[in-house]
């Protein structure tokens, strides 16, 4: 099985222990599967981006700063994984697919200004002809509304890609929006038909549960 894992920076950067925990899960997966990982930038990226904005940097420039941080986080995860990881951070999805020919876990960060971690992972899943895309986020799945704002929000065990796109469009993905997948990633998932599972990434073992096809988080199919 070919698996692409998207890990939010706010999830994996909680502590150095989180990097170590994810490295063990990834090693377990890679013994029987081809594994790709895309790592986000988290609070460190946001800190640098906000500082750049105070200097008048444009948003494309800020995106480039964020991409740099994601690649640093990718290097940290490579260090945690050790010799089971491909030692270089690919800068494009095509390079990642080539790197996977080594038989090692491939870890990458951002690629293009305007593309989130989710979008990078979805495009990678498409390029690699992945069987499964796992999105490890700070929430336990996809809800009908933002659960932090609306007490009547309902968690969905399963959702179609078309309905997901509709939910995101309704939320408008403006400032403060709290959906675990952005519109570009959702559209790529919709067009490619890649099985996607959104899980709570605070427990890395949830990745194994999702891979085994057990009910966890929200399944997009």
DAMOHU-V341167 format. One line per field, one symbol per residue. phi: phi as a letter, one per 40 degrees, with the letter a starting at -180 (. if undefined). psi: psi as a letter, one per 40 degrees, with the letter a starting at -180 (. if undefined). burial: 1 if it has 9 or more other ideal C-beta (glycine too) atoms within 8 Angstrom, else 0. A space follows every 50 residues. Layout:
phi = ???
psi = ???
burial = ???
This chain:
phi = .bbbbbbccccccdaccccccccccccccccbbcbbbbbccgcccccccc cccccgcccccccccccdcccccccccdcccgccbccbccbbcccccccc ccgbcbbbbcbbdgbcdccdccccccccfccabbbcbcbcibbcacccbb cccbcbcaacdcccdccccccgfcdgcbbcbcccccccccccgccbbbbc ccbdccccccccgccafbcba
psi = ihhhhhhiddddediddddddddddddddedeihhihhhadadddddddd ddddeeiidddddddddddddddddddddddaeeiheihieiddddddde eeeihhhibidhhehidddddddddddefidhhhhhaeieahidiheddh dehhhhdiiidddddddddddefaheifhehiddddddddddfhhhhhih edhdeddddddeeihibhhh.
burial = 01111111111110000111111111101100111111111101110110 01100000001111111011111111110110011100110010111011 00011111111000111111111111110101111111101110111000 00101100101001101100100000111111111111110101111111 100101111110000011110
